[in-house]
Amino acid sequence: MSNMKFYGRDQEIAALTNELRLAETSSRLAVITGRRRVGKTRLILKVAEESGRPMLYFLCRRRYAEAELAQIWLDEVRETFGLSEEDGPRRLKLAEIVRFVMKLSREKPCVMILDECQELDYAAPAFWADLQGVWDREKDNSRLLLMMSGSGGAIVRRIFDDASEPLFGRRDLALTLRPFGPKLLREIFLDLRPQGTPEDLLTFYAVTGGVAHYVACLADAVPLARVDMVNLIFSESGNFLRTDGATLLSDELRVESAIYERILRAVARGAATWNEIGVRLGGKNIAGYMDRLEKQYGLLRKYSPMFSESTRGVRYGISDPYFRFWFRFIEPAQYQSLAARGNWEALRAICLDAPNQYTGRTLEDWYHDLFGASPKWTRTGRWWDRRGENEIDLIALNDLTGKAVIAEIKRNADKIDMRALAGKAAAFEKAEGRNLKKYERPELLGLSLENLLEEHPAYE
């Protein structure tokens, strides 16, 4: 467990605390999802431990037979509740252990955590149907808060959202845990490195993507200076941060993962349009793969000019900063060869000399995430015209107040041309005048690397 203090998650804690309150009268089922390493386990353990209630924590593993897992669970239940070896169900079925705990909770409310619950789909495929029967019979006369966390997005969605599945409609709370946003990441960074520079913070964002475990790994190991972070990643001690990308992709994508990875690799190396990506894959039909990478796995992000309803001109980018970094500096075969030979100095130099195109896009994503999370804006996006003559990096609109911001984003503040931005804004207003009638004249902003550590009324 990391030495880093717990940050954020106030809304999620409040929601789970409310479930604890409701579980005082009848059992509740809370499902917490999110990508691996995002902090689900630490969150649910914090809530459970601070509740003061008896707590059972089980990490689900696919390589065990159901009877083996059931015995492990039963032994833990007996130890937690001070029971003898004679107590408990005779049938070693996981759902029977849950039933046993629900009966115990009649005397005192308790918490049961099934972490990485999607693994039970492999270890005990019948568990979901078995649990439905147990849950429906015991829910109203027991006081268990059952928290299930899952990282396999597709499997978890099928289990709880598919109307044909046994547990459809049984979930009382659905939480999706996301990486730390720019505002909180900046707070963490300044807590840990008050003397840090904007370049340090941008690197911190680029290599972690705000993923809690990566943030903690760096915070526990090195001062959060750009060179120190890069030196750690490209060293023997940085093996986890280098290899986790491949682990996550193989766990999540599984079938036909090679095709998905080729698409992501193409996007990471500059292919932004459907045609460009298709060419990189030799003309293969990529429609289904692209759709799943965007909607099912959340690894691709689709960009359209603001207000555009056409699919023409759509661009694609990797949605997760960590994976963009991983595909750019770690995944390429020539870089893996350097790592295998321990040529860390070469890899560090490649990363530290990253072209402005890579870091500039990362900076744009920072500001898009920052504005997108701000309650001041109801809509954010980009805009470009059909000819590619005018392109606006960031537009933020508030449908309720009519406020609007148009921003140019550059690493170097000296390269921001406010007169040129005004011209682009005029082109945008001319092209989209009908859609802009309810908004005030936009405020024009120049945003650069220098502004990263600042608070600004436009997005705070």
Buried (B, 14 or more C-beta within 10 A) or exposed (E): EBEBEEBBBEEBBEBBEEBBEBBEEBBBBBBBBBBBBBBBBBBBBBBBEEBEBBBBBBEBBEEBEBEEBBBBBBEBBBEBBEBEEEEBBEEBBBBBBBBBBBBBBEEEBBBBBBBBBBBBBEBBEEBBEBBBEBBEEBBEEBBBBBBBBBBBBBBBBBBBBEEEBBBBEBBBBBBBBBBBBBBBBBEBBBEBBEEBBBBBBBBBBBBBBBBBBBBBBBBEBBBBBBBBBBBBBBBEEBEEBBEBBBEBBEBBBEEEBEBBBBBBBBBBEEBBEBEBBBEBBEEEEBEEBBEBBBEEBBBBBBBBBBBBEEEEBBBBBBBBBBBBBBBBBBBBEEBBEBBEEEBBEBBBEBBEEBEEEBBBBBBBBBBBBBBBBBEBBEBBBBBBBEEEEBBBBBBBBBEEEEBBBBBBBBBEEEEBEEEEBEEBBEBBBEBBEEEBEEBEEBBBBBBBBBBBBEEEEBBE
